[in-house]
């Protein structure tokens, strides 16, 4: 246990010679006691410097390593949006089509107003009756119900606002996205994303941490308290897959960012759709954000679920990626501050 509690210990790995300012910025970050996580800077899809801190499993004394997987939380929405855009390019989906074109059983008077781009940008106006019910019905958190079943049960509310004229960070939007993709393909949402996005990008160490998928033995544990260790983890139902169930390594986060924004996976038109801000007050695009730093634009993919925190930032005018993962329930704003410091270095 003594080795397991040496949480402040840091190991740094330079995959290639590192630009000194970025290396210095990463290594200079003063971490709070008990921090577990990792930092990385990459250029053109190649990790130049990475810093691995603390334990993937405190109780077992297992250190974080390049192979450690982390839950990405809401950064999953980014990959869901990319997958939708792949089908848009194949002309099987259209961002300007109403969701009733793909879910014909959806309430018609609301569904005909809500376009696919509205659910992808959290501007649908569909009230999140699912999240409201979670507190009243804890068994939903371990339910094996399909995304389609959840949409049928919770998607019938009156619109909270005219689609496109308001913003609500509603999990139900992403259950709708999963239901559309599953109905169209006849496959599970994880398999659709794997075929369209993960495998083409070479993301072999990324999957979905949920009950209907294989266990991920390299997944780090998450903690609400590291000293003493108190885990902050719980089962996540498969119907939330598009909203927050992706888990993967730092290397795969870099592969995703470089491949999506600078590789051949998406057309230039799709990349423009992915990075067009739809709700300026939130800097929100399709499934993520675009954030300015000193006059340059960065894709800003963030997520939190239980004790996990994820931040994948990517400079859009040239391929630079910053990744920070944390498993000790750190404030997201603190992680964002660190990302900006690295970006400015």
NORCOR-V796333 format. One line per field, one symbol per residue. ss: DSSP state (H for helix, E for strand, L for the rest). A space follows every 50 residues. Layout:
ss: ???
This chain:
ss: LLLLLLLLLEEEELLLLLLHHHHHHHHHLLLLLLLLEEEEEEELLEEEEE EEELEEELLLLEELLLLLEEELLLHHHHHHHHHHHHHHHLLLLLLLLEHH HLLLLLLHHHHLLLEHHHHHLLLLLLLLHHHHHHLLLHHHHHLLLLHHHH HHHHLLLLLLLLLLLLLLLLHHHHHHHHHHHHHHHLLLHHHHHHHHHHLL LLLLLLEELLLLLLLLLLELLLEEEELLEEELLLLLLHHHHHHHLEEELH HHHHHHHHHHHHLLLLLHHHHHHHHLLLEHHHLELLLLEEEEELLEEEEE EEEEELLEEEEEEEELLLLEEEEEEELLLLLHHHHHHHHHHHHHL
